[in-house]
Amino acid sequence: MTQNSNLRSDLLPSTISGFLAAHIALDANTASTFFAENAVAVDQGQTFRGRNAIHDLFRDAGTEFTYTTEQIGAARIDDEHWVVTLRLEGNFPGGVAELDYRFSLRKNVIGELVIANHES
């Protein structure tokens, strides 16, 4: 059950807010440091295992496009599970995308991240 939705970004755990800041700045080196060594990331159905593979994902993702990113929602599911919704607008096919970033935390790192289309 969602305990708090539409959280401000400053109320997110520092691990998530730090990752998002680095990710939005296209800083894959910093973004990947927020993941456990054996973390898993799933982006649009493709699975990446381990910090190195996740680094490569964020290094290469969307580099062929120009876009802006805005956080439009956030929810705390429980102490270890959070969902942040980002809206991307740019020159990629469709021009607009709303994506849910579903985080599973392990202590102070991201153990799993699932990125999928936002369900309206």
C-alpha positions in Angstrom: 0.0 0.0 0.0 1.3 3.5 -0.9 1.8 5.4 2.3 2.6 8.8 0.8 2.3 9.8 -2.8 3.5 12.9 -4.7 6.4 13.4 -2.4 8.8 16.3 -3.0 12.2 15.2 -4.3 13.8 16.5 -1.1 11.8 13.9 0.9 13.2 11.0 -1.1 16.0 8.9 0.5 19.4 10.4 -0.3 20.3 7.3 -2.3 17.4 7.9 -4.7 17.7 11.6 -4.9 21.5 11.3 -5.5 21.0 8.8 -8.2 18.3 10.9 -9.9 20.4 14.0 -9.9 23.3 12.2 -11.5 21.0 10.4 -13.9 19.3 13.6 -15.1 22.8 15.2 -15.5 23.8 12.2 -17.7 26.6 11.4 -15.2 26.7 7.6 -15.5 29.9 7.4 -13.4 28.2 8.9 -10.4 24.7 7.4 -11.0 26.1 3.8 -10.9 27.8 4.4 -7.5 24.3 4.3 -5.9 23.8 0.7 -6.9 24.9 -2.5 -5.0 27.7 -4.4 -6.7 25.2 -7.2 -7.6 22.2 -4.9 -8.4 19.7 -5.5 -11.1 18.2 -2.9 -13.4 15.4 -3.5 -15.9 14.8 -0.8 -18.5 11.9 -1.3 -20.8 12.1 -5.1 -20.4 15.8 -5.5 -20.8 17.7 -6.7 -17.8 21.2 -5.5 -16.7 23.0 -7.3 -13.9 25.8 -5.8 -11.8 27.1 -2.3 -11.3 29.3 -2.4 -14.4 26.4 -3.3 -16.7 24.2 -0.7 -15.0 26.9 1.9 -15.6 26.9 1.0 -19.3 23.1 1.3 -19.4 23.1 4.8 -18.1 26.2 5.8 -20.1 24.5 4.9 -23.3 20.8 5.4 -22.7 19.2 8.2 -24.8 22.5 9.6 -26.0 21.2 9.9 -29.5 18.4 12.3 -28.4 18.0 15.7 -26.8 15.4 15.9 -24.0 14.4 17.4 -20.7 13.5 15.5 -17.6 11.0 16.6 -14.9 10.0 14.7 -11.8 6.2 14.6 -11.8 5.5 12.2 -9.0 6.9 10.1 -6.2 5.5 7.6 -3.8 6.8 5.7 -0.8 5.5 2.1 -0.8 7.4 1.1 2.3 10.9 1.7 3.8 12.6 -0.2 1.0 10.4 0.5 -2.0 9.8 3.8 -3.8 8.4 4.9 -7.2 9.4 8.1 -8.9 7.7 9.2 -12.1 9.7 11.2 -14.6 8.4 13.0 -17.7 10.8 13.2 -20.6 10.2 15.6 -23.5 12.5 15.7 -26.6 13.3 14.7 -30.1 12.9 10.9 -29.6 10.0 9.0 -31.2 6.7 10.2 -29.7 8.4 13.3 -28.2 7.0 12.7 -24.7 7.4 9.8 -22.3 6.3 9.3 -18.7 8.4 6.6 -16.9 8.1 5.0 -13.5 11.4 4.3 -11.8 10.6 1.6 -9.2 13.4 1.4 -6.6 14.2 -1.4 -4.2 16.7 -0.3 -1.6 19.1 -2.5 0.4 20.4 -0.5 3.3 22.0 2.5 1.6 22.2 1.3 -2.0 19.8 0.5 -4.8 19.4 -3.3 -5.1 16.9 -3.2 -8.0 15.6 -0.6 -10.3 12.8 -1.2 -12.8 12.1 1.5 -15.4 8.8 1.1 -17.2 6.1 3.2 -18.9 4.0 5.0 -16.4 0.5 3.5 -16.1 -2.1 6.3 -16.2 
